[in-house]
Structure formats: structure tokens, C-alpha cells
Amino acid sequence: MFESLPESKPDAILALMERFRGDTRAHKVDLGVGIYKDANGNTPVLAAVKQAEKLLLESQDTKAYVGPIGSRPFCDAMINQVFGANAKTDRIRAAQSTGGTGALRILADLIKSTRPDAAIWVSDPTWPNHVPILNAAGIEMKHYPYYDAQKCEVSFDAMMSALKSATDGDIVLLHGCCHNPTGADLLLDQWQQVADLCESKSLFPFFDMAYQGFGDGLDEDAASIRLFADKLPELVVAASCSKNLGLYRERTGAALLLAADTAQADRALGQLSVVIRSNYSMPPDHGANTTNLVMTTDSLNKQWREELEGMRSRMVRQRSAFAEAMRKRTNSDKFDYIAHQKGMFSRLPLSTSQIESLRDVNGIYLVGDGRINVAGLPEENMDALADAIASVL
């Protein structure tokens, strides 16, 4: 059976991880892998999460299945986090998922079953894994321009022009905040224009919310989704707890949906349950229950928000420090945009040969499109990093 299988194409980011691990140089720098890192280069377990896990272990009295929809308290907590404490929840439903990636897939499967002929419009560029996930769901994919690599900003006019050409009823995949890989986000008035366009053309918004809290804050980062929810009858959101709670390996996320009325919301959740059952049957329990404790226990929630703000603030400082270091070395404002972008990622205007030179000569690892993980920028050796980058320009 297996002799006819072709060789698989290795994932570029995973391959970069392996190459970095095998590099024995002490001064090597990892700017490629998309996980938060502290000043010591570690991805810590948050103190609020540790405390919640202790409480969970002391109180948990069963390991029985949780059902396809998962933990109801967790789902309620995620609805509150994404849509806000004052949201009218009669039209909103949620299902626990295997991370934000799992939410993307089950929502894509649901959409394919309800709008089989619709295409999904994806930003160019986008997170690379969006493509295989949506392809696996069998949805026709189209692209809208998003980022001007010369100006290092959103190509909003080009984006709107492309979406105006979409067929009524098509789906639009939108990064709710902290666009991956560019770090360039829409302004609130631009979000309003996209929402108006979705309303006029009956386009269906599909939000990927992977970095809530990493941009401007938990509520601020959800402003795009809440604006759309106030204006439009339907949308879906794939939300992740990997980044803002550091629960990467626990695979904790939620698939959220807003429907036109209560009956449609219940029907959609029922069908989503069927999709989940046919994919992985039921989600894992530990991360969701831990998250619920963090979000619903006042002392833990306060502690988590302080830790999250610490992570966010650190990345803001790293952006400013890197932009300043590059300004001094290039005697230009070419890299000033880094300081104004949001979240964990930005793109450097480097060629393939320059990226390879940084890796081979300097031990600096970044993705082939120039994407850098801002959290991986070294605090003590920022000048050395800037010198290396300036040397290949």
C-alpha cells in the first residue's frame, strides 16, 4: 500500500526548528518559530496557569469523556472573552476545539457543508497553514492583496478592490488582530469599511483570532469581531489559547459562531458537533478546564491579565529597541515600521540570499519570507543582531 506514496514536502518552519536545534553555536538566535519567548529565550508556564492546574488536580474527580462540544463553562468563558461581557449571547454558540488550528478546520468543514459552492478569500500573505487546512476542507481558495512590501503597510485599497469582485455569499478569512506574518493590522475605520462591504455583498466573515491580548489588549484586540457582530447577522471565529495563556501543547481553542437567531445558532452548533464527532470525536480536557479556572476565578484572572500585559509590553519594547538599533546602523527610517506594528510577527525586507547568509554566517534563523518572531529578539545582544542584519543589506 505505502510504496505508491510520494515523499512528503517538509514544513519549512518545522525544518527550520530542527536546523536551529542542531546548530551548536552559542550565539545563535531563533527568530523563526512562532511561540512566545521571555528574556531568557524560554516559553514559560504562566504562574496563573500553574495555580489553576494545581486547583484542577486537587478537585478533578473523573477522566470521563467531555462530549464533542467539550466543556460548557470553558465555552462560555471564551464567548465572554471574544464577544465581550455585554454581548447578547442568545445568537452565539461555541465548541471547544483542539487548538485554534482545530477550530479552523471544523469551521471550514461546517462552512463547506452549508455553502458548498462558495469560495474563501484569504489574505496575501497569510499564515502558511491556512492553505492546507482550507484545501483539506475542499473549499475553493482565492486571495486578496493585503500587504505592500515596499511601504511595509496594509494595501487597503487593493484589498477592498479584490473583495468587491467576490461573488455574493463568498467567505472572507480575516485575521482579527496581530496579522501573521506581517504584524500590520487594519485601523478601526478600515474594519468598518470591510464590515460594510460584507453586509452589502452578503460575504461571510471567518475570523482567525490567534493572538488576542498580544496587540493592544484583550478587549482592544477583539474590537474588529465585536464591530462585525453588532452589524452582521452571521460570522464564525477560530480562537486560540496557545499564545495568550501559553498552552501550546495542551491544544486548547474554541470554534465560535454567531447566527441570525437562536434557532439557527442551535442548529449550527448541532451540525458542528457532527463535524467534530467525525473528525476527532471529542476534545482534550486539561487545557480547557485550566483556562476556565483562569478566566472565572477573580484572583487568577487578575494575575493572568497582568502576566499577559507583561508579555505584550515586552514585545512593544522589543519592537522599539530593534527599530532604533536599525535606524542607527542604516541611518534611515527604513525599519521604523517595526515599532508601529502589532503582535508577535513582522516581516523584514530581506532577500532569500540575505536570509541564508544571516543563518549560515551569523546563526540568525528566520523564515524564508523574512518573517521574524519579535518575542525572540535578544534583549542583551540587540546591537549584534542589528549589526548582522545591516551587514547583509
C-alpha positions in Angstrom: 0.0 0.0 0.0 2.6 2.6 1.1 5.0 2.0 -1.8 3.0 4.4 -4.0 3.1 7.3 -1.6 5.2 10.3 -2.7 7.7 11.8 -0.5 6.1 14.5 1.7 7.3 18.0 1.4 8.7 19.1 4.8 7.1 22.0 6.6 9.5 24.9 6.2 9.1 26.2 9.8 9.4 22.8 11.4 12.5 22.1 9.3 13.9 25.5 10.5 13.3 24.4 14.1 15.3 21.2 13.6 18.2 23.1 11.9 18.3 25.6 14.7 18.4 22.8 17.3 21.3 21.2 15.6 23.3 24.4 15.4 26.0 24.3 18.2 26.9 28.0 18.0 26.4 29.7 21.4 25.4 33.0 19.9 22.6 31.6 17.6 19.3 33.4 17.5 15.9 31.9 16.8 13.5 34.4 15.2 11.6 31.8 13.2 9.4 29.7 15.4 6.0 31.3 16.3 5.9 30.9 20.0 6.3 33.5 22.8 9.7 33.6 24.4 10.8 35.5 27.5 14.1 37.4 28.0 15.9 34.1 28.6 14.6 32.5 25.4 12.2 30.3 27.3 8.5 29.7 26.8 7.3 29.8 30.4 4.3 28.3 32.0 2.3 31.3 33.3 2.0 31.5 37.1 -1.8 31.8 36.8 -1.9 28.6 34.7 0.3 26.7 37.2 -2.0 27.7 40.1 -5.1 26.8 38.1 -3.6 23.4 37.3 -3.0 22.7 41.0 -6.6 23.6 41.7 -7.7 21.4 38.9 -5.7 18.4 40.1 -7.0 18.7 43.6 -10.6 19.0 42.6 -11.0 16.8 39.5 -12.7 13.5 40.2 -13.1 12.0 36.8 -11.5 11.5 33.4 -14.7 10.7 31.6 -15.4 12.0 28.1 -16.5 15.6 27.8 -18.6 15.2 24.7 -18.0 16.6 21.2 -18.8 20.2 22.2 -16.4 20.0 25.2 -16.5 21.9 28.4 -19.6 24.2 28.6 -18.0 26.5 31.2 -14.9 26.9 29.0 -17.1 27.7 26.0 -19.0 30.3 28.0 -15.7 31.8 29.1 -14.4 32.0 25.5 -17.7 33.6 24.3 -17.2 36.3 27.1 -13.5 36.8 26.1 -14.1 37.2 22.4 -17.5 38.9 22.2 -17.3 40.8 25.5 -19.1 40.7 28.8 -22.1 42.7 27.5 -22.6 40.6 24.4 -26.1 39.2 23.7 -25.4 35.5 23.8 -28.8 34.2 22.5 -27.3 34.1 19.0 -23.8 33.0 19.9 -22.6 29.4 20.4 -19.2 27.8 21.0 -17.5 24.5 20.8 -14.2 23.5 22.4 -11.6 22.6 19.8 -8.1 21.1 19.5 -6.4 24.5 19.5 -7.1 27.3 17.1 -6.0 25.1 14.2 -8.6 22.6 15.1 -11.2 25.3 15.2 -10.2 26.5 11.7 -10.6 23.0 10.3 -14.0 22.2 11.9 -15.4 25.6 11.0 -14.2 25.1 7.4 -15.9 21.7 7.3 -19.1 23.3 8.6 -19.0 26.1 6.0 -18.3 23.7 3.2 -21.4 21.7 4.1 -23.6 24.8 4.2 -22.1 26.8 1.3 -20.5 24.1 -0.9 -20.1 26.4 -4.0 -18.7 29.4 -2.1 -15.0 30.4 -2.4 -13.0 31.6 0.6 -10.9 34.7 0.2 -7.6 34.7 2.1 -5.1 37.5 2.6 -1.9 37.5 0.6 0.3 36.8 2.6 -1.3 34.7 5.3 -0.3 32.1 7.9 1.0 29.3 5.7 -1.1 26.6 7.4 -4.3 28.3 6.4 -3.8 26.9 2.9 -3.6 23.2 3.6 -6.3 23.4 6.2 -8.8 25.0 3.8 -7.7 22.8 0.9 -8.3 19.8 3.0 -11.8 21.0 3.7 -12.3 21.2 -0.1 -13.1 25.0 -0.2 -12.1 26.9 -3.3 -9.5 29.5 -2.3 -8.9 32.9 -3.7 -6.6 35.7 -2.5 -6.9 39.3 -1.7 -3.9 41.7 -1.6 -3.1 42.7 1.9 0.5 43.9 2.4 2.6 46.3 0.5 6.1 45.0 1.0 7.7 48.2 -0.3 5.8 50.5 2.0 5.5 48.0 4.8 1.8 48.7 5.4 -1.6 47.3 4.6 -2.6 47.6 0.9 -6.2 48.6 1.9 -7.4 49.9 -1.4 -6.2 46.8 -3.2 -7.8 44.6 -0.5 -11.1 46.3 -0.9 -11.0 46.3 -4.7 -10.4 42.5 -4.7 -13.2 41.8 -2.2 -15.6 43.9 -4.2 -15.0 41.4 -7.0 -16.0 38.5 -4.8 -19.2 36.6 -5.5 -22.1 37.3 -3.2 -22.1 34.7 -0.5 -18.3 34.0 -0.6 -16.4 33.7 2.7 -13.6 36.1 3.8 -10.9 34.9 6.2 -9.8 37.8 8.4 -7.0 38.0 11.0 -8.8 39.5 14.0 -5.6 41.2 15.2 -1.8 40.8 15.1 -1.7 39.7 11.4 0.5 36.7 10.8 3.1 37.1 9.2 3.1 40.9 8.7 2.1 42.4 12.0 0.2 45.0 10.0 -3.4 45.4 11.2 -6.4 47.3 9.9 -7.5 50.5 11.6 -10.9 50.6 13.2 -12.4 52.7 10.4 -11.0 50.3 7.9 -12.6 47.4 9.7 -15.9 49.3 9.5 -15.5 49.6 5.7 -14.8 45.8 5.4 -17.9 45.1 7.5 -20.0 47.4 5.3 -18.8 45.6 2.3 -19.5 42.2 3.8 -23.1 43.4 4.6 -23.7 44.8 1.1 -22.4 41.7 -0.7 -23.5 39.1 1.9 -19.9 38.0 2.4 -19.5 35.7 5.3 -16.7 36.7 7.8 -14.4 33.9 9.1 -12.1 35.3 11.8 -8.9 33.7 12.9 -8.2 35.1 16.4 -4.9 33.5 17.4 -3.3 36.4 19.3 -5.9 38.2 21.4 -4.1 40.2 24.0 -0.8 40.5 22.1 -1.7 43.6 20.2 -3.3 46.4 22.2 -5.0 44.4 24.9 -7.7 41.7 25.3 -10.7 44.0 24.6 -9.0 46.2 22.2 -7.9 43.3 20.0 -11.4 42.0 19.9 -12.8 45.3 18.6 -12.9 44.0 15.0 -15.0 41.0 15.8 -17.4 42.9 18.1 -17.9 45.6 15.4 -18.8 42.9 12.9 -21.1 41.1 15.4 -23.0 44.3 16.0 -23.5 44.9 12.3 -23.9 41.5 10.6 -26.2 38.5 11.2 -23.6 35.8 10.9 -19.9 35.1 11.4 -17.5 32.5 12.8 -14.4 32.8 14.9 -11.5 30.3 15.4 -9.9 31.3 18.8 -6.7 30.0 20.3 -5.5 29.8 23.9 -2.0 28.8 22.8 -0.4 32.2 22.9 -2.2 34.4 25.4 -2.2 31.6 28.0 0.9 29.8 26.8 -1.0 26.5 26.4 0.7 25.5 23.1 1.0 21.7 23.7 -2.4 21.5 25.5 -4.2 22.2 22.2 -6.9 24.5 23.6 -9.1 26.6 21.4 -12.7 27.3 20.6 -14.9 27.5 17.4 -17.4 30.3 18.0 -20.4 31.2 15.8 -22.9 34.0 15.5 -26.2 33.1 13.8 -29.1 35.2 12.7 -31.4 33.9 15.5 -31.4 31.5 18.4 -32.9 28.6 16.4 -30.2 28.9 13.7 -27.5 29.1 16.4 -28.7 25.9 18.0 -28.9 24.2 14.6 -25.4 25.3 13.6 -23.9 24.1 16.9 -25.6 20.8 16.4 -24.1 20.4 13.0 -20.7 21.5 14.3 -21.0 18.7 16.9 -21.5 16.2 14.0 -18.4 17.6 12.3 -16.3 17.2 15.5 -17.6 13.7 16.0 -16.4 12.7 12.5 -13.0 14.4 12.9 -11.6 13.6 16.4 -14.8 12.7 18.3 -14.1 14.7 21.4 -11.5 17.4 22.5 -9.0 17.1 25.3 -10.0 18.3 28.7 -7.0 19.6 30.7 -6.3 22.9 28.9 -9.9 23.9 28.7 -10.6 23.3 32.4 -7.4 25.1 33.2 -8.4 28.1 31.0 -11.9 28.2 32.6 -10.4 28.4 36.1 -8.0 31.2 35.0 -10.9 33.2 33.3 -13.5 32.7 36.0 -11.5 32.9 39.3 -11.1 36.5 40.1 -7.6 36.2 41.6 -6.3 34.0 38.8 -7.9 36.2 36.2 -6.2 39.3 37.6 -2.9 37.5 37.8 -3.2 36.2 34.2 -4.1 39.7 32.8 -1.1 41.1 34.5 1.2 38.4 33.0 -0.4 38.8 29.6 0.1 42.6 29.7 3.8 41.9 30.7 4.2 39.8 27.6 2.5 42.3 25.4 4.5 45.2 26.8 7.8 43.4 26.4 7.1 42.8 22.7 6.3 46.5 22.3 9.6 47.4 23.9 11.5 44.9 21.7 9.9 46.4 18.6 11.0 49.9 19.6 14.5 48.8 20.5 15.0 46.9 17.3 13.7 49.8 15.1 16.1 52.2 17.0 19.1 49.9 16.6 18.4 49.5 12.8 17.9 53.3 12.5 21.3 53.9 13.9 23.0 51.4 11.6 21.2 52.2 8.4 21.0 56.0 9.0 17.4 55.8 7.7 13.8 55.2 8.8 13.5 52.0 6.7 12.8 49.8 9.7 10.7 52.3 11.7 7.5 50.4 10.7 8.5 47.5 13.1 7.8 49.8 16.1 4.3 50.5 14.9 3.1 47.0 14.0 1.3 44.7 16.3 1.7 41.3 17.9 4.4 38.7 17.6 5.4 39.0 14.0 6.8 41.4 11.4 8.5 41.0 8.1 12.0 42.2 7.3 12.7 43.3 3.7 15.3 40.7 3.0 16.1 38.5 0.0 16.5 34.8 0.2 20.2 35.1 -0.1 20.4 37.6 2.7 18.3 35.4 4.9 20.5 32.4 4.1 23.7 34.5 4.9 22.3 35.5 8.2 21.7 31.9 9.1 24.9 30.5 7.8 27.3 33.2 8.8 25.7 34.7 11.9 23.5 31.9 13.3 20.4 34.0 12.9 17.3 32.0 11.9 14.2 33.5 10.3 11.6 32.2 8.0 12.2 32.4 4.2 9.7 35.2 3.6 11.5 37.4 6.1 9.1 36.9 9.0 10.6 37.4 12.4 9.2 36.5 15.9 9.5 39.7 17.8 9.5 37.9 21.1 12.7 36.2 20.0 14.6 39.4 19.6 17.5 39.3 22.0 17.4 41.9 24.8 21.1 41.9 25.6 22.5 41.4 22.1 20.2 43.7 20.1 23.2 45.6 18.8 24.9 42.5 17.5 21.7 41.4 15.7 21.3 44.8 14.1 24.9 44.8 13.0 24.5 41.4 11.4 21.3 42.5 9.5 22.9 45.7 8.4 25.9 43.8 7.1 23.7 41.9 4.6 21.7 44.9 3.3 
